[in-house]
Amino acid sequence: MAHLYLADQKKTRELSIQQITHKKKTPNKQSVRDKKAEQSWGDTMGGILRIIKWIDRYKIYRLGKFRSMSALNAWGHLLGKLVFGSSSKIQRRVKVSLRALYPNASPKAIHTMFNTHVKYMGMLLMDIIFRLPFLCDYPPGEQVKELNYINFERLEKVLEKGKGAIVLILHLGEHFHNPLGVFIHPKKYNMSVVASIKNLPMYEFNNRPHFDNLYIYASTKFAKISKILQKNLTNNHALVMYHDYSSKTQLKVPFIAGKLPFLINTPQSYIRLHRLTGAEILPLITVPEGVFGKSKLFFLDNTSIKKVSEKYWNAPSEEFHGRMSTEINRIMYPWVRKYAPWWEELMRLAGMRSKDELKIPANITLEEFLTTIKGKMQSVISGSWEPDRQDEQILQKIENAFQSAFEKIKSPKSIFRPHKSVIRLSLMTGMEELQKMAKIVQQECRKKGELELESIFAKLSEEFKALTP
């Protein structure tokens, strides 16, 4: 059986699962509306996972053996349209993400890709319920006919060095074929995988006696499992982690530098593990082959990632992480753009992964408004990394402009606005965010009759423009 390591205390895990399955109210201060807006498909699968558990327990999934892949996919199309395609909110969010990926696409093309995406989501559910268990049922050492392994010699060469391999994957196609394909490979690699608490039932349903080379680590905090993952890498494990799953607190770097340079939160844990252990980072892409349900798994060339690592190995931590994250994004995210309708995280691209906004409370004074904007500008710089950005100069110009503004403000206690407002900063580069905020302050100061302040922030906007790489 697979080895399952639960880092949190039982009570912590139970509370987490109760919150995920909506059996317990969370003390989170966010509104229900905010929390729903941030949910991905996986966050809403609590009920579905319970159904899958029942189907697995009574072996009902065997019914899928008597249905062709095309038939199951057709049912998936219908399921996707009914469950996902009928929601105007889902349609709006997915289309915003598609527009970010394809800024020049016509409305018709965007709508066609949306329809493809909802069909894909239905097919994915059908595959998880009826076909995935059959792949787990294959005897150990046998080649799984649904999986086509390509460039796995690259993994072999990395493991020959004895430092382990950090295998990065994406939520593309039938993405459960990513980790599954590695540990059920005929060569039976020792594999570690990080699992979220809410996805543990998926591993439990499909566990088999011969999965003794699979090590699953689940925790509410990565810090609780980092030491044991580091140890496993030194024992030459393949550590498989999703690259396109991140939190809002993680470093923001360009999505695809030079092509789609808007900032996106990017995981940093495996870059730290790479620096601690020397284990190579090796991207693995999985996409449907011919028909959904069959996949080809192919390792990408990681030469450029190794070169960046070697060049900046002794650089400060922020630069090393920024350089590595940007290069990994440049290598992996073009595949997301190529197969966007088959990307499970599509709705979250604009909804969470690249989301940024500044909420302005009601009835704050003009002075408080300026303080809020200054803090946000500084946090944009401190929380992101972009190549060739002149952070020290930018921060100094922000400091100078606001110091001058506070000295020259005529009515610091005048109310900025009596109602709440939001400055939306998603899907932008760092410099675009700064310029937008500077222009908003400039406009508001003009409305309040603060003409000297208007001039200060007009100048700041131009300085930001001049410093844009």
N, C-alpha and C positions, 0 to 999 in steps of 0.2 A: 504494500500500500504506500501511497505518497506520504511523505513526512510533513506534518502541519505544525508550524510554530506560531503560537499566539502570544504576542509580546505584552498585550494589555491584561490587566486583571479581569477576571470573569465578569465582575460587576460593570466595568468600563465597557467591555464588549457587548454585554446585554443591553446597556443603555443606548449604545450606538446603534445596535440593530433595531431596538424599539423605535428610535427616532426615525431611522431609515424606512421602516415599515409603517410609520405613522401610528404606532400604538402608544407612543408617549409624546407629549408636547415638549418641544425643545425650548430652552430658555433664551435662545438666540433672539436678539432685539430686532432682527430684520422683520419686516412685515411679511405676511403670507404671500402677498403679491410678488415681493422681491425674491423670496425663496423659490417660488414656482418659476420665475423668469430665469433663474440660474440653473435649473435642473437640466440634466442631460437625459437622453433616453434611458441610460442605465439607472439613474436615480428614481425612475418611476416604475421599475420592474419588480418591486417587492411582491405584488400579487401574482405576477406572471411566474416568478421563481418558485412560488409555492405550488402552482399548477404543474410546473416542470418536475418538481420533486415528486409529486403524486404520479405523474406519467412514468417517471423513471422507476419508482418503487414497484409499480405493477407491470413494468416492461411494456407499457402501451406504445412506446416508441417503435416497437417492432412492426407496427402497422406501416411505418414509412418504408419498410423493406419491400413492400408490395406496390409501391407507387414510384413512378419514374421521377427523376429530378425535375423534369419540365413540369410534371403535374403538381409537385409540391411547390415549385416556384410560382405556378399560376395561382395556387391558393394563397401564397405569400403576397402576390400582387393585390388580390382582393382584400386581404387582411390589412395591408399597408394603406390602401385607399380609405378603408373604413376607420381605422384607428388613428392614422396620422394625417392623411390627406384631407380629412373633413374639418380640420382645425385651422381657423384663420390665423391664430396666434403662431402656430407652428409654421404655417406657410410664410408668414411675414418674417419670422426670424431666420428661416432657412434661406429665403431669398436675399436677405441682407448679407448673409455670409457668402452666398454665391456671387453677389455683386462685388464683394470685396476680392474674391478670387478671379472674377472675370469682369473687370470694370468696363470693358468695351462691348460686352455681350448685349444682344437685343433683348427686350422684354419677353419675346416669344422663346428665345433660347433659354433664358433663366427659368421660365415656367416649365419648359420641357425637362430641364434638369431637376427641378423640384419634383415633378411627377415620377421621374426615375428614382429619386431618392426615397420617396415614400414606398415605392414598390420594393426597393432594396431592403428597407427596414422590416417590411413584412416577410420577405424571403429569409432575412437573417433570423428572425424569430422561429420560422418553420425549420430552418436548418439546425438551430440550437435544440429544438424540441425533438425532432425526428431523425436527424442524420448524424449529429455530433456523437451521440452515444455509440453508434456503430463503429466509428473510427476508434473509439476507446476499446471496443471489443476485439480489435485485431490482436492476434497472439503476439507475444514479445519477439522482436527481431524480424518480423514480417514487413515487407514493403506495403505501405498503405496506398492502394491504387488511386485514391482521390487526391493524393498529394504528389506534386512533381518537384523534387529537390534540385535546385540549380545553384551552382557556385558554392557548394558546401565545403569544397576544398579550402576555401578562405577561412572558414571556421576551424578546420583541421590545423592549418598553419599557425593560427593564433594560439590554439590550445597546445601545440607542440612546444611553445615557449614556457609553459607551466605556470603562467600568471593568471589564468582564467580569461574569460571573454565577456565583455559587457555588450549584450545583443539588444539593440534598440529596435522596437517594432512600432507599428501604427494601427489605428482602428480602421484599416482598409479591408473591404471585402468581408469574407468570413474570418474576422480577425482572431477568433479562437483557434484557427489553424496555425497561428503564429507560435504561441508557446507549445501547443500540442504537437506540432510538427517537429519541434526540436527534441522533446523528451521521448517521443515514440519512434524516432529515427532508428533504423536497424542497428546503428552503432551504439545506441543507448547512452547518449551523453548524460553526465551528471548535470542537472539543471536546477537552478534556484529561480524563483519567480516571486515578485512582490504582488500581493493581492489586497484589494480593499476589503474592508469588513463586509460590505454589502454584497460582494461577489463570491463570498465563501461558499454559499450553497451550490454555485456552478461547479466548483471543484469537488465538493462532496458528492454530488449526483453522479459525476463521471469518474470517480476514483475506481481504480481496478487493482487487484493484488500485485500485478507485475509493474506497477508504477513506482517501484522502490528507488528509482533514480531521480524522482521529482521531490524538491524541497520547497514548500510553500510558506511564505512569511507574511503574516497579516498583522497590521497594527494601525491605530489611529494616528500615530506619529512615527515618521521615518527614523527619527533619532533612536528609537527604541530597538530597531533592527539593523542599524548600520554596521555595528561591530560584527555581528554574526555573518552579514553579507560580505564584509571585508575578509573574514576568515575563510568563507567558502571560495572566494576568488583566489586566495592563496592556495587553496586545495584544488585549483584548476576547474572550478565549476563554470558553466555558461550561465551568467546572470541575465535573464530576459526581463526587460522593462519597457513600458509604453512611453514613447517620447512625446506623444501629443496629449498627455494628461497632466495638467498642472494646476496650481492654485494661484489666486490673485496676489499672493505675497511674494511669489518667485520673480526672479530677475526678468525684465522685459528686454528682448532683443529683436532685431528685424525678422519678419516672417521669412522673406526671401530677399536678402540684401541685393539692392540694385534693380530688382524687378517689382516686388511687392514689399516695400520696406517698412510697412506699418509695424508697430511694436506688438509683440505677443509674449505673454508669460511663458517661460520655458523652464522645465525641470532642471535642477542643479545637483541633485543627490548623486547621480551616477558619474558626473564630472568630478565630484569630490572623491568618489571611490576610485576613479581612474587615477587621480593624482596620488592617492594613498597607496595604491597597490601596483600601478603600472599596467594593469589589465587593459588591453586594447578595446576601443569602442568600435563595434562592427554593426552597421545598419542592415536590417533584414526587412525586405518588402514582401508582402503577400497580397496577391490579387486573384480574382476569379480566372479560371482557365477553361474557356469554351462554354461552360455552363456554371451557374452559381451552385456551389456545393463541392466543386472541384477547384483546387487552388494550386498555383505555382508559388514556391517560396524561393527567393533568390537573394543572396548576399551582395551588397553593393561594395564597390572598391572603396576602402577606407584610407587610401594613401594621403589624401589632402587633410583628413582629420589628424593623422599621425604627424604630418608636417607642421600643422598649427600647434599641436601639443608640444613637439620638440622645440619649436621656435619660441614659444611663450611659457615654457615650463617654469622658468625662474621669475616670471613677471608677477606683479601684485595679483592677489586672488581675484579681484574684480575684473581685471583685464583678461586674465587667463580664462575665467568662466565666460566672459563676454565673447571672446574670440572663439572659444570652443563651441558655445551655444549657437553662435551665428553661422559657423561652418557646418555644424550638424543640420541646422535648419536648411541651409543652402543645398545640402545633399538630399535630405529626406522630403522636404515639403513640396518640391516639384511633383512628386508622385501623388501627393494629396490633390494638387491642382489638376493633374492629369485624370485622376479617378474621383473627383469631388463628389459626384452623386452617390458613390459607393463608400463614403466616409461617414462612419457612425457619429463622429464628433462635429459634423457640419453645422448643426444648429448652435453649437457652443462657440464657434469661431468668433462670431460677432457678439454673442451673448455673454461669454465669460472669458475666453482665452485672450482676447484683445480688448476687452471692455475697460473703459476708463471714463470717469465722469467726476465732476466736482459739484456736490450738493451744497447750495447756499440756503441757510435757514432764514426764516421770516424775521423781519424787523431788526436785522443787524445794522449797525451804523456803517457809514462809508469807511471809516477808519478800520473797523473790524473786517469789512469786505476786502480792503487792500491787504490786510494781514493774512487773510485766508488765501488770497490769490498768490501772495508771495510764498507761503508755505507749500502750496500745490506746485508751483514752478520748481521749487527746490526739490520736492519729492519726485517729480518727473525725472530730474537729472540723477538723483541718488538711487532711484529704483529701476533704472534702465541703462543699457549700454548700446552704443552705436559706433561703428567704425569712423574714425577721423573726426569725432565730435570733440570740440574744445571745451570740456566741462569747466575747467578752472576759470576761463574767460567768461563763460556764460554765467556762472554763479556770481562772479564779481560784478557783472553788469546788472544782474538782478538786484544785488545788494545796493549798488549805487543808485539805481533808479528809485527803489522804494525808500531809501533813506532820504533822498531829495524830496520825494512825494510827501512823506510824513512831515517834513519841515515846512512845506509850502501849502499844505492843505488848509483851506479856509473854514470849512464846516465839517470837522471830523465826526461830530455826533449826529449829523443828519442821517435819516433812515435811508438805507440803500434801496430796499423794496419791502413793502408790507407783507408780501407773500413769499413762499418758498420758490426756489428756482434751481435749475440744473444746467451746468455747462457740460455738454457732451464732447468727450475727447477720444472716443473709440476710433480704431482703424486709422490712426495717424502716426507719423513719426514724432519723435520727441520735440524737434524744432517746430513742427506744425502745431503741436499742442501749445508750446510757449507763445508762438505768434498769435494763435487764436485767443488765448487769454489776454495777451497784451492789447489786442485790438478791442476786445470787449471792455476792458478797463478804460481804454481811451474813449470809447463811445459813451460809457456811463459817466465819466468825468465831464464830458462835454454837456451832457444832459443836466448835470448838477451845477453847471456854471463854473466848474473847476478847470479853467482854461490852462493854467500853468501845468496842472497834472496831466491834462490832455496832451500837451506838448511833450512832457516827459515820457509818456507811454507810447506816443507816436514814434519818438526817437528809439525807444527800446525795441519796438516792433521791427524797425528798420535794422537795428543792430543784430537782432535775431536772424533776420533774413540774410544779412551779410555773413554771419557765422555758419549758415547752413552748408554742410559739405556738398 
